[in-house]
Amino acid sequence: MSTERRQLGFIGGSGIYELEGMEDARWVAVDTPWGKPSDEILIGILDGVSTAFLPRHGRGHVYAPGTVPYRANIAALKILGVANIVSLSACGSLREDFAPGDFVFVDQFIDRTFTRAGSFFDTGCVGHVPFAHPTCQRLRKACLRAAQSCHIVGHDGGTYLAMEGPQFSTLAESRMFRQNWNCDVIGMTNMPEAKLAREAEICYATAAMVTDYDSWHPEHGEIDVSQVMATLAANSEAARSLVRALVAEEFTEESPCPHGCDRSLDTAIITSHEMLDPALAERLRVIAGRVLPH
């Protein structure tokens, strides 16, 4: 485990494969008990704050949403001492007033993924973390304030429907998620990422960048990748501004999370100590060493 605490970690989604402006920047390889992360991790100092950046899909976009090594990604950031993760993620809008180019600072998720390993815990060490509020309110509010300081259109809260993909949703699905489930945005990558961050006791927030109106909107037709990437390209400068403003505003001092994200394992592990699987417990020390018996 790193002895250095990195106040901020960014996970870049589609179209965001590097973070500019860091001093002493270098790409580092990190191995975890769950394999290698999507790519090397860029570490350095951004405006005086120790920062890490991981491209979720790898540089060159080699991982599909369902094959991203989510556990390795979160474990690698934990190993590097990251205390707060901001996910910069492309998404589709399920609301007329959440327009392409807007940012949505998500506060809820509905998880419709089904092929991905969604927990670090397993048979031999069972853990249940609280997840009613899946993003860190302090970190989310900091992102919103940073957006406002940059004159970015940012929406305070929203429900993110996490779909399996890699196909975009059908018209019927899009209408159901919007009209029956009252979801606000739709994407493919923030689950199980947010769950794993909570298990790793890392504060997590999503800056969802709207690229399209999904397929429900009668005036916009089907989504295609060229449409998504064109909007992402236009948003790249806004994303860079958001990152710099967030660093400047919130994270020059260490402080415990007032919402308990950094203590989510206090009462999570239910398996009795004498029944813990030794091999699994050893793997879990990367993320749960604070609460596991020595």
PyMOL commands that set and color helices and strands:
alter all, ss='L'
color gray80, all
select helices_A, chain A and resi 70-79+137-149+171-180+190-199+225-250+261-263+273-275+278-288
alter helices_A, ss='H'
color red, helices_A
select strands_A, chain A and resi 8-12+23-28+41-46+49-55+84-93+103-105+108-112+154-156+159-163+185-187+203-212
alter strands_A, ss='S'
color yellow, strands_A
deselect
rebuild
show_as cartoon
